[in-house]
């Protein structure tokens, strides 16, 4: 009986027990913040890649006397090295048109970011970016 009374009043190991209880939540919070940072970096990279594709669509290739083709614009976007994995692009569409006598190119790119946490997989987040570039007629 006295052993049980001594164990109940002892506070040895209380800090270790509290750490064991709070550690999983703390680790999940740190991993969640890191995954959110990766998501923001992917969004910035996608925005940069689509903007680069839009800029490239307005370039006149003087050596070839023509504008870049849609496939060349897609390649320029997927080759962007701003934190993106080219295999995670789900679609890149390039549409040309005329609005009020002004030629334009609409570029839309979709990029999938896997949200893998340590203890579970939260699925994928799909980011989308659209940019319109006005081009001179040929």
KOLFI-763499 format. One record per residue: residue number from 0; residue in one letter; x negated, y, z negated of N, C-alpha, C in turn. Coordinates in steps of 0.05 Angstrom, whole numbers. Layout:
BEGIN
SITE   n res   n_c1   n_c2   n_c3  ca_c1  ca_c2  ca_c3   c_c1   c_c2   c_c3
SITE NUM   A      X      Y      Z      X      Y      Z      X      Y      Z
...
END
This chain:
BEGIN
SITE   n res   n_c1   n_c2   n_c3  ca_c1  ca_c2  ca_c3   c_c1   c_c2   c_c3
SITE   0   X    -16    -24      0      0      0      0    -17     25      0
SITE   1   X    -39     25    -15    -56     48    -16    -70     53     11
SITE   2   X    -76     31     26    -88     34     53    -69     48     72
SITE   3   X    -44     40     71    -24     53     88    -20     82     81
SITE   4   X    -21     89     55    -19    116     46    -43    133     56
SITE   5   X    -67    121     55    -91    135     64    -90    140     94
SITE   6   X    -81    120    109    -80    123    138    -60    144    147
SITE   7   X    -37    146    132    -17    166    139    -27    194    133
SITE   8   X    -43    198    113    -52    225    106    -78    232    121
SITE   9   X    -91    213    134   -116    218    149   -109    232    175
SITE  10   X   -126    252    182   -123    266    207   -145    260    227
SITE  11   X   -161    240    221   -183    232    239   -171    221    264
SITE  12   X   -181    230    286   -172    220    312   -147    235    323
SITE  13   X   -137    255    309   -114    270    318   -120    285    344
SITE  14   X   -143    297    345   -151    312    369   -153    294    393
SITE  15   X   -165    270    390   -167    251    412   -139    242    421
SITE  16   X   -121    238    403    -94    230    410    -79    252    425
SITE  17   X    -83    277    416    -70    300    430    -82    303    458
SITE  18   X   -108    298    461   -120    300    488   -109    278    506
SITE  19   X   -106    254    496    -95    232    512    -66    239    521
SITE  20   X    -51    252    505    -24    259    512    -23    281    533
SITE  21   X    -41    301    530    -39    324    548    -56    321    574
SITE  22   X    -76    303    574    -95    301    596    -81    295    623
SITE  23   X    -62    276    625    -50    271    652    -36    296    663
SITE  24   X    -22    311    646     -9    335    656    -29    356    664
SITE  25   X    -51    358    650    -72    377    657    -85    370    684
SITE  26   X    -91    344    687   -103    335    712    -84    340    736
SITE  27   X    -59    334    732    -39    338    754    -37    368    761
SITE  28   X    -38    385    741    -37    414    746    -61    423    762
SITE  29   X    -85    414    755   -109    422    769   -108    411    798
SITE  30   X   -100    386    802    -98    375    829    -77    390    845
SITE  31   X    -55    397    832    -33    412    846    -43    439    855
SITE  32   X    -59    452    839    -69    478    847    -89    475    870
SITE  33   X   -105    454    870   -123    448    892   -108    442    918
SITE  34   X    -87    426    916    -72    419    940    -57    444    951
SITE  35   X    -48    461    934    -36    486    942    -56    504    957
SITE  36   X    -81    504    947   -102    519    960   -108    508    988
SITE  37   X   -107    481    990   -112    469   1016    -89    476   1036
SITE  38   X    -65    477   1025    -42    485   1042    -44    514   1052
SITE  39   X    -52    532   1034    -56    560   1042    -79    562   1063
SITE  40   X   -101    547   1059   -123    547   1078   -114    537   1105
SITE  41   X    -98    516   1105    -88    505   1131    -70    526   1145
SITE  42   X    -53    540   1129    -36    560   1141    -52    583   1153
SITE  43   X    -73    591   1139    -91    612   1150   -105    602   1175
SITE  44   X   -114    577   1174   -128    566   1197   -109    563   1222
SITE  45   X    -84    555   1217    -65    553   1239    -59    581   1251
SITE  46   X    -56    600   1233    -51    628   1243    -75    638   1260
SITE  47   X    -99    632   1251   -123    640   1265   -125    625   1292
SITE  48   X   -119    599   1293   -121    583   1317   -101    593   1338
SITE  49   X    -76    598   1330    -56    608   1348    -62    636   1358
SITE  50   X    -73    653   1341    -81    680   1349   -104    678   1370
SITE  51   X   -123    659   1365   -144    656   1384   -134    645   1411
SITE  52   X   -114    627   1410   -102    618   1435    -88    641   1450
SITE  53   X    -75    658   1435    -61    681   1447    -81    701   1460
SITE  54   X   -103    706   1446   -124    723   1457   -136    710   1482
SITE  55   X   -140    684   1481   -152    670   1504   -133    671   1528
SITE  56   X   -107    670   1523    -88    671   1545    -88    697   1560
SITE  57   X    -98    718   1548    -99    745   1561   -125    750   1576
SITE  58   X   -144    731   1574   -170    735   1586   -168    728   1616
SITE  59   X   -182    744   1632   -185    738   1660   -211    724   1664
SITE  60   X   -210    700   1674   -235    684   1678   -247    694   1705
SITE  61   X   -264    714   1703   -275    727   1727   -291    707   1745
SITE  62   X   -305    689   1732   -321    670   1749   -303    651   1765
SITE  63   X   -278    647   1755   -260    629   1770   -237    644   1783
SITE  64   X   -236    670   1778   -216    687   1790   -187    678   1784
SITE  65   X   -182    673   1758   -156    664   1749   -152    667   1719
SITE  66   X   -128    663   1710   -122    662   1681   -125    633   1671
SITE  67   X   -129    629   1645   -131    602   1634   -104    587   1638
SITE  68   X   -106    561   1642    -82    544   1645    -71    538   1617
SITE  69   X    -47    527   1616    -35    520   1590    -52    499   1576
SITE  70   X    -62    480   1591    -79    459   1578   -105    471   1567
SITE  71   X   -116    490   1580   -140    504   1570   -134    519   1544
SITE  72   X   -110    531   1543   -102    545   1519    -98    526   1496
SITE  73   X    -85    503   1501    -81    482   1481   -108    472   1470
SITE  74   X   -126    468   1489   -153    458   1481   -167    479   1463
SITE  75   X   -164    504   1470   -176    525   1454   -165    526   1426
SITE  76   X   -139    521   1423   -126    521   1397   -136    497   1380
SITE  77   X   -136    473   1392   -144    449   1377   -174    449   1371
SITE  78   X   -190    464   1386   -219    465   1380   -226    487   1360
SITE  79   X   -206    500   1349   -211    521   1329   -223    507   1304
SITE  80   X   -244    519   1294   -258    506   1271   -254    522   1245
SITE  81   X   -231    531   1240   -225    546   1216   -209    528   1196
SITE  82   X   -221    507   1188   -209    490   1167   -187    472   1177
SITE  83   X   -185    467   1203   -164    450   1214   -175    424   1225
SITE  84   X   -159    403   1223   -166    377   1234   -150    374   1260
SITE  85   X   -163    372   1282   -149    372   1308   -129    348   1311
SITE  86   X   -132    327   1295   -114    305   1296    -87    310   1282
SITE  87   X    -86    331   1266    -61    337   1251    -42    356   1265
SITE  88   X    -50    366   1289    -31    382   1305     -9    363   1315
SITE  89   X     16    370   1309     38    353   1319     48    362   1347
SITE  90   X     47    388   1352     55    398   1378     43    426   1383
SITE  91   X     36    431   1408     28    458   1416     42    463   1442
SITE  92   X     59    483   1442     74    490   1467     65    518   1476
SITE  93   X     63    520   1503     55    545   1515     76    550   1537
SITE  94   X     92    572   1533    113    579   1552    107    607   1563
SITE  95   X    109    609   1590    105    635   1603    132    646   1611
SITE  96   X    134    672   1613    159    684   1621    155    714   1628
SITE  97   X    177    726   1636    177    755   1642    200    767   1627
SITE  98   X    194    789   1613    215    804   1599    213    833   1606
SITE  99   X    233    843   1620    233    871   1628    210    878   1647
SITE 100   X    202    860   1664    181    864   1682    153    860   1671
SITE 101   X    151    851   1646    125    847   1633    121    817   1629
SITE 102   X     99    807   1639     92    779   1635     83    773   1607
SITE 103   X     91    750   1596     82    743   1569     78    713   1568
SITE 104   X     64    705   1547     59    677   1540     67    673   1511
SITE 105   X     85    654   1506     93    647   1479     78    621   1471
SITE 106   X     64    622   1449     49    599   1439     60    591   1412
SITE 107   X     67    566   1410     77    555   1384     61    530   1378
SITE 108   X     51    528   1353     36    505   1344     47    495   1318
SITE 109   X     50    469   1315     59    456   1290     35    440   1280
SITE 110   X     31    441   1254      8    428   1241     18    414   1215
SITE 111   X     11    389   1211     20    374   1189     -2    372   1168
SITE 112   X      5    379   1143    -14    377   1121     -4    355   1102
SITE 113   X    -20    334   1098    -12    313   1079    -16    323   1051
SITE 114   X      4    318   1034      3    326   1006     -1    301    988
SITE 115   X    -25    291    988    -33    268    972    -44    277    945
SITE 116   X    -30    269    924    -39    274    897    -53    249    887
SITE 117   X    -65    250    864    -79    227    853    -60    204    848
SITE 118   X    -38    209    835    -20    188    827      3    182    846
SITE 119   X      8    199    865     30    195    883     26    211    909
SITE 120   X     41    204    929     41    218    955     67    234    957
SITE 121   X     64    260    960     88    277    961     98    281    989
SITE 122   X     87    266   1009     95    269   1036     78    289   1051
SITE 123   X     89    299   1073     74    318   1090     89    345   1091
SITE 124   X     74    366   1094     85    392   1098     78    401   1126
SITE 125   X     98    409   1142     93    418   1169     93    448   1171
SITE 126   X     71    459   1180     69    488   1183     73    494   1213
SITE 127   X     85    517   1218     90    526   1246     82    555   1249
SITE 128   X     70    561   1271     62    588   1277     69    594   1307
SITE 129   X     80    618   1312     86    627   1339     74    654   1344
SITE 130   X     64    657   1368     52    683   1375     59    689   1404
SITE 131   X     64    714   1410     70    723   1438     47    741   1446
SITE 132   X     37    735   1470     15    751   1482     25    762   1509
SITE 133   X     21    787   1513     29    799   1539      5    799   1557
SITE 134   X     10    791   1582    -11    788   1601     -5    804   1626
SITE 135   X    -25    812   1640    -21    825   1666    -14    805   1687
SITE 136   X      2    813   1706      8    795   1728    -16    790   1746
SITE 137   X    -15    767   1759    -38    760   1777    -34    771   1804
END
